[in-house]
Structure formats: C-alpha cells, structure tokens
C-alpha cells in the first residue's frame, strides 16, 4: 500500500472490520501457532461451536483464513498474504519516521 488508492482503503477497512471483535482476535492469536481444528478452537476460546463458526466465516470471508476439510473436521489456518496486507495497512497509517508534519492553520 505504498500509494493508497480508494480500493486499498476499502480493503483495509474490510480487514479492520473483520478484526474488530475480541473473539475474532482470539482466533487469530490461536492460529498464529499453526492450523487448528474447529473443535480445538471451541475448547481454547470456551465458546459455542455455532458462535465460533460465525466468527470463522467472518474471518474467512475477509480473506484472513484458509480452511481444509479432513473427514468430519474442518481445519483453519491464517492466510499469510492477508496478514501481510494487514501489516501493510497499518504501515500506511503509521506516522512517518521524520515525525509530524507542520500544517498551516486555515484563516
């Protein structure tokens, strides 16, 4: 996101909306260690499977997660490209290393 376009801003907003929930942030944190089964995430987050499924769908729809089915179970993992997008979006709004800009007051 070196040059920020409207499309970049929309994508960043979608990513931040998907992350704007404590349960979803907890899911992201648990998946940092690698792929997890829904059953394990349910136990780790101490939440109902239906509630967890809603949050997993939100994160997947935002492109933050990948999933795969193995038998009856679905396993989720972070999408590394999406994590790089989040880092880029944060970097785009971080103040520059040279400090704050001086702006003229409106008269």
Protein Blocks (a to p, Z undefined) as FASTA:
>chain_A
ZZacfklmmmmmmmmmmmmcfklmmmmmmmmnoccdfklmmmmnopafklmmmmmmmmmm
nopaccddehjbccddddfklmmmmmmmmmmmpccfkbpcdddddZZ
